[in-house]
Amino acid sequence: MLNLLKRANRALARRSDYHIGNAIRTGWWRRTLFPLLAGDPKRVLDAGSGAGQHTLELAAHFPTAQILGLDNRPEAVAQAQSKADLRGLRNVHFAVADLSRPLAAGDFDLIYSIDVIEHIPADQAMLDALAQALRPGGRLFIHTPLAPQKHFFRRFDLDRNTNPLHARAGYARGELEAKAAAAGLTAIDPLYTHGRAGTLAWELWQLVRPWAPPKLLIWPLLKLLVAWETRRRHTDGNCIFLCAQKAAIGDS
């Protein structure tokens, strides 16, 4: 019985949706970006691509899109490029870059950045650089935590659970929209994520993560909560997926 539990736990850990927080982010990312990329080829930038999870999925789904992943860690860039080469994806490339430094002007139709800006001390400089890199009419999507947050279990409150790698715990409601406006962008669709269902799923997963039996028992419930989270809009949440647009030529 113990060996069976161990095998089941290992199989679960290999699933792409095993990390509940990542499953929630990716669900919203697919729902939001995929419809925009259908049709005409697009030039896309993943700002803070890490090991290439989102970048590679996008390249596989949209082979006519030209996709660039930028990250400030050479080892992550090398890992992502190796994965792309192994999968034969010729429409995606990765490079090392400081996201707070200027990028090529007007180069991209769409830019997205998933849980990156909270790590960047010079966040306004990053937004300025990404806005400059958009073509007129292009869109920027940023997912990041908000503060304060609402939790079911106090152990997950930000004052008890601050990530030491974050430059800030999160953004106040409306703060990221104001920073995007300062970069010359217009927020057109602030979407809240990690609502009540998503937050409960993430906290339960964190609580049972070290123990295989309870994790396996509540896995169907976690998947149901994630599905509920990513299929309806929320009036508030612990994170935001902000869409901001650069003015098109001729717009006043």
Rosetta silent file (secondary structure, phi, psi, omega in degrees, C-alpha in Angstrom):
SEQUENCE: MLNLLKRANRALARRSDYHIGNAIRTGWWRRTLFPLLAGDPKRVLDAGSGAGQHTLELAAHFPTAQILGLDNRPEAVAQAQSKADLRGLRNVHFAVADLSRPLAAGDFDLIYSIDVIEHIPADQAMLDALAQALRPGGRLFIHTPLAPQKHFFRRFDLDRNTNPLHARAGYARGELEAKAAAAGLTAIDPLYTHGRAGTLAWELWQLVRPWAPPKLLIWPLLKLLVAWETRRRHTDGNCIFLCAQKAAIGDS
SCORE:     score description
SCORE:     0.000 S_00000001
   1 L     0.000  -42.554 -179.597    0.000    0.000    0.000 S_00000001
   2 H   -63.574  -41.593  178.664    2.823    2.387    0.909 S_00000001
   3 H   -64.485  -37.281  178.055    4.591    1.728   -2.396 S_00000001
   4 H   -63.341  -42.950  177.666    1.350    2.351   -4.272 S_00000001
   5 H   -62.541  -41.328  179.850    0.937    5.706   -2.514 S_00000001
   6 H   -63.511  -43.201  179.358    4.515    6.653   -3.335 S_00000001
   7 H   -64.960  -42.263  178.778    4.051    5.814   -7.016 S_00000001
   8 H   -64.110  -38.764  179.480    0.790    7.749   -7.165 S_00000001
   9 H   -66.547  -40.882  177.919    2.414   10.735   -5.462 S_00000001
  10 H   -64.925  -41.053  178.358    5.334   10.722   -7.906 S_00000001
  11 H   -63.270  -39.887  178.552    2.940   10.526  -10.852 S_00000001
  12 H   -63.977  -42.251 -177.849    0.968   13.453   -9.452 S_00000001
  13 H   -66.104  -20.486  179.245    4.116   15.543   -8.985 S_00000001
  14 L   -84.733   -9.958 -179.465    4.988   15.076  -12.671 S_00000001
  15 L   -67.944  143.599  179.475    1.728   16.639  -13.846 S_00000001
  16 L   -66.423  -22.824 -179.830    2.024   20.066  -15.438 S_00000001
  17 L  -101.285   18.565 -177.416   -0.833   21.271  -13.221 S_00000001
  18 L   -63.482  -45.550  179.090    0.661   19.885   -9.988 S_00000001
  19 L   -76.844  111.014 -171.837    1.625   23.320   -8.621 S_00000001
  20 H   -62.595  -41.439  178.118   -1.782   24.847   -7.892 S_00000001
  21 H   -60.129  -41.628  178.665   -0.580   28.452   -8.057 S_00000001
  22 H   -68.219  -36.998  178.115    0.975   27.798  -11.445 S_00000001
  23 H   -62.309  -38.819  178.585   -2.170   26.019  -12.652 S_00000001
  24 H   -67.451  -49.016  179.362   -4.229   29.104  -11.765 S_00000001
  25 H   -58.315  -46.051 -176.637   -1.825   31.539  -13.454 S_00000001
  26 H   -67.434  -36.045  177.208   -1.552   29.384  -16.552 S_00000001
  27 H   -60.412  -46.558  177.594   -5.314   28.948  -16.783 S_00000001
  28 H   -67.201  -37.642  179.463   -5.873   32.707  -16.851 S_00000001
  29 H   -60.924  -46.490  178.725   -2.914   33.173  -19.219 S_00000001
  30 H   -64.006  -46.992 -177.092   -4.378   30.740  -21.751 S_00000001
  31 H   -61.644  -34.255 -174.120   -7.887   32.151  -21.465 S_00000001
  32 H   -87.293  -44.679 -171.626   -6.661   35.724  -21.937 S_00000001
  33 H   -89.942  -35.843 -173.570   -3.862   35.504  -24.496 S_00000001
  34 H   -57.520  -43.149  178.624   -4.724   32.589  -26.760 S_00000001
  35 H   -61.596  -29.736 -178.835   -7.740   34.279  -28.422 S_00000001
  36 H   -73.741  -22.339 -176.045   -5.584   37.316  -29.231 S_00000001
  37 H   -95.972   -6.524  177.110   -2.989   35.206  -31.028 S_00000001
  38 L   -71.203  137.569  178.472   -5.400   33.326  -33.259 S_00000001
  39 L   103.174 -122.231 -174.192   -5.247   34.481  -36.858 S_00000001
  40 L   -63.410  144.907  174.667   -2.524   36.843  -38.020 S_00000001
  41 L   -60.068  145.647 -178.613    1.089   36.096  -37.033 S_00000001
  42 L  -130.166  153.066  168.904    2.278   38.146  -34.090 S_00000001
  43 E   -98.820  123.437 -171.012    5.583   39.174  -32.556 S_00000001
  44 E  -125.184  140.324  175.939    5.417   38.267  -28.876 S_00000001
  45 E  -119.262  129.066  169.649    7.732   38.950  -25.932 S_00000001
  46 E   -99.400  105.653 -175.843    7.788   36.932  -22.701 S_00000001
  47 E   -90.024   99.432 -174.227    9.365   39.378  -20.241 S_00000001
  48 L    97.434   56.761 -168.555   10.900   37.186  -17.556 S_00000001
  49 L   -78.154  -13.889  179.346   10.587   33.842  -19.319 S_00000001
  50 L    56.427 -134.279 -179.865   12.444   31.733  -16.734 S_00000001
  51 L   -82.097    4.916  170.563   12.831   28.140  -17.892 S_00000001
  52 L    93.276   15.040 -176.389   10.390   28.792  -20.742 S_00000001
  53 H   -53.565  -57.533 -177.173    7.176   27.140  -19.534 S_00000001
  54 H   -72.220  -38.963 -177.647    4.764   29.678  -21.031 S_00000001
  55 H   -60.257  -46.425 -177.544    7.015   30.640  -23.929 S_00000001
  56 H   -68.501  -38.830  177.610    7.379   27.095  -25.214 S_00000001
  57 H   -63.037  -42.222  179.605    3.671   26.334  -24.895 S_00000001
  58 H   -63.604  -43.203 -179.460    2.832   29.479  -26.841 S_00000001
  59 H   -62.884  -37.935  179.815    5.355   28.635  -29.569 S_00000001
  60 H   -70.184  -37.013 -178.165    3.917   25.130  -29.959 S_00000001
  61 H   -77.881  -29.364 -175.442    0.306   26.371  -30.169 S_00000001
  62 L  -128.322   78.056 -173.883    1.021   29.267  -32.538 S_00000001
  63 L   -65.969  -17.096  178.736    3.773   28.205  -34.971 S_00000001
  64 L   -89.199  -10.530  176.581    3.389   31.345  -37.121 S_00000001
  65 L   -77.735  147.676  174.767    4.029   33.678  -34.173 S_00000001
  66 E  -105.789  118.321 -169.069    7.582   34.893  -33.558 S_00000001
  67 E  -121.968  134.830  176.772    8.313   34.697  -29.842 S_00000001
  68 E  -121.728  131.292  174.342   11.220   36.002  -27.778 S_00000001
  69 E  -109.491  127.089  179.010   11.830   35.100  -24.139 S_00000001
  70 E  -116.430  137.885  176.590   14.005   37.411  -22.041 S_00000001
  71 E  -151.250  153.475 -177.815   15.374   36.671  -18.580 S_00000001
  72 L   -89.901    3.112 -179.649   18.236   38.045  -16.488 S_00000001
  73 L  -108.948  111.656 -178.125   19.520   34.588  -15.508 S_00000001
  74 H   -56.580  -36.681 -178.026   21.865   33.004  -18.091 S_00000001
  75 H   -67.245  -36.262  177.870   21.250   29.496  -16.728 S_00000001
  76 H   -68.919  -40.921  178.656   17.480   29.838  -17.174 S_00000001
  77 H   -62.370  -43.875  179.563   17.915   31.182  -20.710 S_00000001
  78 H   -63.615  -41.026  178.777   20.215   28.282  -21.625 S_00000001
  79 H   -63.653  -44.724 -179.446   17.748   25.761  -20.190 S_00000001
  80 H   -64.791  -43.187 -179.600   14.810   27.276  -22.067 S_00000001
  81 H   -65.520  -36.444  177.271   16.688   27.418  -25.374 S_00000001
  82 H   -63.414  -41.439  177.386   17.775   23.809  -24.961 S_00000001
  83 H   -62.816  -42.419  179.478   14.143   22.754  -24.459 S_00000001
  84 H   -62.413  -42.805 -179.816   13.087   24.689  -27.565 S_00000001
  85 H   -64.817  -41.907 -179.620   15.826   23.052  -29.633 S_00000001
  86 H   -64.142  -33.085 -179.407   14.931   19.566  -28.390 S_00000001
  87 L   -88.651   -1.786  178.550   11.285   20.125  -29.334 S_00000001
  88 L    70.039   28.070 -179.960   12.199   21.535  -32.739 S_00000001
  89 L   -87.209  108.280 -175.791   10.529   24.890  -32.078 S_00000001
  90 L   -96.182   -3.657 -177.235   12.052   27.327  -34.567 S_00000001
  91 L  -101.185   12.861  179.657    9.726   30.253  -33.872 S_00000001
  92 E  -135.544  139.251  178.275   10.991   30.938  -30.347 S_00000001
  93 E  -138.955  156.456 -177.855   14.319   32.237  -29.082 S_00000001
  94 E  -127.753  147.486 -179.423   15.677   33.190  -25.677 S_00000001
  95 E  -149.938  156.393  176.752   18.181   35.831  -24.595 S_00000001
  96 E   -84.946  133.113 -179.918   19.647   37.353  -21.444 S_00000001
  97 L  -157.770  150.963  171.057   18.404   40.870  -20.702 S_00000001
  98 L   -91.929  113.103 -173.344   17.846   43.353  -17.883 S_00000001
  99 L   -70.904  -10.945  177.013   14.134   44.137  -18.105 S_00000001
 100 L   -91.922    1.736  176.861   14.584   47.544  -16.495 S_00000001
 101 L  -101.699  153.326 -178.022   16.819   48.670  -19.382 S_00000001
 102 L   -57.190  144.109  176.256   15.468   50.015  -22.713 S_00000001
 103 L  -112.664  173.272  178.202   14.497   47.466  -25.380 S_00000001
 104 L   -58.643  132.427 -173.447   14.142   47.815  -29.147 S_00000001
 105 L   -74.645  136.795  171.674   11.379   50.342  -29.827 S_00000001
 106 L    61.769   33.023 -171.015    8.071   49.254  -31.373 S_00000001
 107 L   -94.481  -17.606 -169.060    9.132   45.661  -31.898 S_00000001
 108 E  -127.398  142.105  174.292    6.257   43.629  -30.418 S_00000001
 109 E   -79.386  -32.940 -175.193    2.520   43.228  -30.944 S_00000001
 110 E  -147.359  134.528  176.534    2.034   41.622  -27.547 S_00000001
 111 E  -127.570  136.164  173.035    4.123   41.429  -24.372 S_00000001
 112 E  -132.667  153.548 -178.558    3.327   39.407  -21.283 S_00000001
 113 E  -146.817  114.546 -172.188    5.085   39.059  -17.928 S_00000001
 114 E  -106.416  110.923  177.028    3.931   36.473  -15.393 S_00000001
 115 L    53.028   51.383  179.682    4.844   37.043  -11.727 S_00000001
 116 L  -120.012  -44.788 -169.373    8.029   38.949  -12.535 S_00000001
 117 H   -62.247  -26.331  178.341    7.519   42.650  -11.829 S_00000001
 118 H   -68.570  -13.822  177.019    7.207   42.078   -8.071 S_00000001
 119 H   -91.018   -9.939 -171.138   10.863   40.957   -8.166 S_00000001
 120 L   -99.251  113.691  178.021   12.074   44.124   -9.937 S_00000001
 121 L   -59.012  -43.046 -178.779   13.074   47.069   -7.694 S_00000001
 122 L   -90.493   64.773 -173.701   12.938   49.486  -10.658 S_00000001
 123 H   -67.723  -34.263  178.238    9.409   48.486  -11.649 S_00000001
 124 H   -67.141  -37.700  176.488    8.563   51.805  -13.323 S_00000001
 125 H   -63.377  -37.482  177.014   11.697   51.524  -15.467 S_00000001
 126 H   -64.140  -46.015  178.977   10.579   48.028  -16.477 S_00000001
 127 H   -63.223  -39.284  177.242    7.125   49.275  -17.465 S_00000001
 128 H   -60.861  -43.707 -178.787    8.685   52.149  -19.413 S_00000001
 129 H   -65.762  -42.084 -179.902   10.935   49.707  -21.285 S_00000001
 130 H   -68.792  -37.779  176.964    8.081   47.324  -22.109 S_00000001
 131 H   -63.272  -40.802  178.703    5.847   50.181  -23.249 S_00000001
 132 H   -63.609  -33.992 -176.982    8.609   51.404  -25.545 S_00000001
 133 H   -76.399  -14.724  178.524    8.981   47.904  -27.002 S_00000001
 134 E   -76.888  143.061  169.813    5.296   47.719  -27.985 S_00000001
 135 E   -73.448  162.255  173.978    4.194   48.723  -31.448 S_00000001
 136 E   -56.801  130.169 -177.056    1.380   51.322  -31.601 S_00000001
 137 E    86.725   -5.628 -179.579   -1.819   49.568  -30.576 S_00000001
 138 E   -72.285  163.118 -175.431    0.106   46.713  -28.947 S_00000001
 139 E  -122.109  143.852  176.175   -0.893   45.210  -25.610 S_00000001
 140 E  -115.649  131.358  176.896    0.977   44.444  -22.403 S_00000001
 141 E  -118.937  127.449 -179.877   -0.243   41.785  -19.946 S_00000001
 142 E  -130.664  127.409  173.325    1.184   41.611  -16.431 S_00000001
 143 E  -109.186  131.259 -176.821    0.285   39.150  -13.686 S_00000001
 144 E  -160.623  157.641  177.730    1.436   40.027  -10.163 S_00000001
 145 E   -70.441  153.882  173.029    0.326   39.814   -6.509 S_00000001
 146 E  -108.999  163.985  175.231   -1.771   42.497   -4.846 S_00000001
 147 L  -147.328  140.537   -1.043   -1.655   43.731   -1.259 S_00000001
 148 L   -73.501  166.900 -179.253   -3.359   43.528    1.135 S_00000001
 149 L  -119.266  162.341  176.313   -4.636   40.007    0.553 S_00000001
 150 L  -113.771  128.411 -178.149   -7.432   37.863    1.968 S_00000001
 151 L  -129.919  156.497  176.603   -6.607   34.346    3.179 S_00000001
 152 L   -82.378  -32.919 -178.368   -8.448   31.475    4.823 S_00000001
 153 L  -119.508  129.019 -173.426   -5.501   30.510    7.046 S_00000001
 154 H   -61.028  -24.989 -178.453   -3.462   33.177    8.860 S_00000001
 155 H   -63.162  -17.137 -180.000   -0.189   31.382    8.179 S_00000001
 156 H   -99.189    2.965  176.163   -0.479   32.557    4.556 S_00000001
 157 L   -60.755  148.095 -176.033   -0.948   36.263    5.366 S_00000001
 158 L   -59.995  -34.511 -178.675    1.663   38.466    3.689 S_00000001
 159 L   -71.300  -12.845  177.329    3.061   39.678    7.016 S_00000001
 160 L  -108.612  -12.425 -167.562    3.824   36.050    7.904 S_00000001
 161 L  -136.963   40.612 -178.061    4.694   34.735    4.454 S_00000001
 162 L   -74.372  129.997  177.538    6.744   37.393    2.638 S_00000001
 163 L   -75.435  120.253 -177.640    8.859   36.042   -0.217 S_00000001
 164 L   -66.040  -15.400  179.319   12.453   37.217    0.371 S_00000001
 165 L   -86.601   -6.368 -179.882   13.006   37.350   -3.407 S_00000001
 166 L   -85.596  138.767  173.223   10.258   39.949   -3.869 S_00000001
 167 L   -76.596  -19.516  178.669   11.103   43.638   -4.075 S_00000001
 168 L  -153.767  151.004 -178.644    7.589   44.302   -2.724 S_00000001
 169 L   -66.624  -36.236 -179.334    4.866   42.174   -1.149 S_00000001
 170 L   172.382  175.193 -178.398    2.332   43.275   -3.752 S_00000001
 171 E  -100.025  142.688  172.145    0.641   46.259   -5.378 S_00000001
 172 L   -67.035  153.363  176.611   -2.224   48.249   -3.915 S_00000001
 173 L   -57.580  126.451 -179.806   -5.462   48.167   -5.915 S_00000001
 174 L    91.095  -14.769 -176.617   -5.064   50.704   -8.716 S_00000001
 175 H   -68.698  -44.633 -178.416   -1.304   51.137   -8.231 S_00000001
 176 H   -66.784  -37.400  176.745   -0.213   49.037  -11.206 S_00000001
 177 H   -60.932  -40.004  179.024   -2.753   50.759  -13.456 S_00000001
 178 H   -66.810  -39.430  178.532   -1.284   54.131  -12.412 S_00000001
 179 H   -67.843  -37.005  175.874    2.257   52.958  -13.135 S_00000001
 180 H   -64.158  -40.127  177.768    1.154   51.676  -16.551 S_00000001
 181 H   -63.436  -38.311  178.033   -0.405   55.082  -17.263 S_00000001
 182 H   -64.819  -23.978  177.044    2.870   56.766  -16.293 S_00000001
 183 L   -87.268    1.918  178.394    4.538   54.578  -18.944 S_00000001
 184 L    90.786   17.470 -179.186    2.103   55.877  -21.568 S_00000001
 185 E  -110.516  158.212  177.894   -0.266   52.898  -21.540 S_00000001
 186 E  -114.794  120.286  176.893   -3.999   52.679  -20.931 S_00000001
 187 E   -69.500  123.370 -175.943   -5.324   49.939  -18.661 S_00000001
 188 L  -116.384  -14.919 -176.501   -8.240   48.357  -20.509 S_00000001
 189 L  -158.332   73.294  176.571   -9.015   45.155  -18.654 S_00000001
 190 L   -71.416  113.082 -175.572   -7.828   44.695  -15.055 S_00000001
 191 E  -108.535  122.894  179.296   -8.656   41.061  -14.334 S_00000001
 192 E   -85.786  137.108  177.473   -8.481   39.802  -10.752 S_00000001
 193 E  -125.021  174.583 -174.515   -7.127   36.288  -10.152 S_00000001
 194 L    53.335   53.677  172.122   -6.688   34.089   -7.084 S_00000001
 195 L   -72.449 -160.452 -174.342  -10.230   34.802   -5.961 S_00000001
 196 H   -63.053  -44.176 -179.124  -11.821   32.877   -3.111 S_00000001
 197 H   -66.023  -45.509 -179.983  -11.862   29.495   -4.883 S_00000001
 198 H   -65.102  -40.005  178.728   -8.313   29.852   -6.196 S_00000001
 199 H   -64.565  -43.135  178.003   -6.989   31.066   -2.859 S_00000001
 200 H   -62.867  -42.471  178.938   -8.601   28.157   -1.014 S_00000001
 201 H   -60.320  -46.083 -178.383   -7.171   25.674   -3.536 S_00000001
 202 H   -64.154  -42.659 -177.730   -3.660   27.114   -3.186 S_00000001
 203 H   -69.193  -40.985  177.067   -3.760   27.157    0.623 S_00000001
 204 H   -62.836  -41.569  178.827   -5.109   23.603    0.909 S_00000001
 205 H   -62.395  -42.249  178.027   -2.430   22.400   -1.508 S_00000001
 206 H   -63.223  -38.230 -178.076    0.282   24.108    0.538 S_00000001
 207 H   -67.929  -39.260 -175.329   -1.049   22.534    3.741 S_00000001
 208 H   -99.068   -3.195 -173.691   -1.142   18.940    2.423 S_00000001
 209 L   -52.606  -40.597 -177.427    1.781   19.172   -0.005 S_00000001
 210 L   -73.134  -14.080 -172.536    4.296   17.296    2.219 S_00000001
 211 L  -118.581  121.231 -174.668    1.950   14.330    2.816 S_00000001
 212 H   -64.593  -49.131 -174.273    0.922   12.013    0.009 S_00000001
 213 H   -57.865  -52.006  179.830   -2.315   10.448    1.391 S_00000001
 214 H   -66.074  -32.548  179.319   -4.248   13.671    2.120 S_00000001
 215 H   -64.488  -43.743  178.969   -2.918   15.295   -1.040 S_00000001
 216 H   -66.157  -35.816 -178.411   -4.148   12.417   -3.181 S_00000001
 217 H   -68.102  -39.201 -175.668   -7.511   12.412   -1.399 S_00000001
 218 H   -96.124    2.281 -178.738   -8.256   16.098   -1.925 S_00000001
 219 H   -55.457  -44.853  177.595   -6.750   16.385   -5.432 S_00000001
 220 H   -58.443  -38.247  177.586  -10.189   16.175   -7.150 S_00000001
 221 H   -64.888  -42.223  179.354  -11.426   19.006   -4.906 S_00000001
 222 H   -60.924  -42.947 -179.737   -8.368   21.122   -5.741 S_00000001
 223 H   -65.702  -37.113  177.657   -8.938   20.633   -9.474 S_00000001
 224 H   -64.472  -42.331  178.929  -12.607   21.574   -9.087 S_00000001
 225 H   -64.816  -40.453  178.380  -11.648   24.773   -7.242 S_00000001
 226 H   -65.056  -41.828  178.257   -9.081   25.680   -9.916 S_00000001
 227 H   -61.715  -42.441  178.300  -11.654   25.104  -12.665 S_00000001
 228 H   -64.058  -42.398  179.918  -14.141   27.344  -10.836 S_00000001
 229 H   -58.428  -43.371 -170.727  -11.444   29.992  -10.319 S_00000001
 230 L   -94.362    6.359 -179.849  -10.467   30.208  -13.980 S_00000001
 231 L  -113.670    5.767  179.253  -13.952   30.119  -15.518 S_00000001
 232 L  -146.891  147.360  177.389  -15.480   33.218  -13.967 S_00000001
 233 L   -78.072  150.355 -178.512  -14.459   36.824  -13.450 S_00000001
 234 L  -116.189  148.231  176.190  -13.901   38.070   -9.910 S_00000001
 235 L   -79.697  -15.823  176.081  -14.667   41.461   -8.364 S_00000001
 236 L  -161.333  167.485  179.230  -11.449   41.171   -6.348 S_00000001
 237 L  -172.180  175.328  179.773   -8.586   38.762   -5.795 S_00000001
 238 L   -85.497   -7.896  176.976   -5.126   38.366   -4.346 S_00000001
 239 E  -138.216  165.887  177.329   -3.495   38.913   -7.753 S_00000001
 240 E  -130.334  141.547  171.453   -4.157   40.959  -10.869 S_00000001
 241 E  -114.614   95.258 -172.674   -3.745   40.137  -14.556 S_00000001
 242 E   -90.103  132.480  169.561   -3.553   43.618  -16.038 S_00000001
 243 E  -107.420  126.601  177.351   -4.003   44.375  -19.734 S_00000001
 244 E  -131.926  142.078 -173.237   -2.688   47.766  -20.852 S_00000001
 245 E  -119.223  143.159  174.184   -2.597   49.090  -24.413 S_00000001
 246 E   -86.801  139.976 -178.242   -0.322   51.487  -26.252 S_00000001
 247 L   -59.853  138.473  175.265   -2.118   54.159  -28.253 S_00000001
 248 L   -76.547  159.040  177.511   -2.450   53.410  -31.958 S_00000001
 249 L   -60.521  129.105 -179.186   -1.121   55.870  -34.522 S_00000001
 250 L    97.006  -14.523  176.363   -3.664   58.642  -34.925 S_00000001
 251 L   -72.687  140.672  178.518   -5.254   58.147  -31.498 S_00000001
 252 L   -93.402    0.000    0.000   -5.494   61.341  -29.495 S_00000001
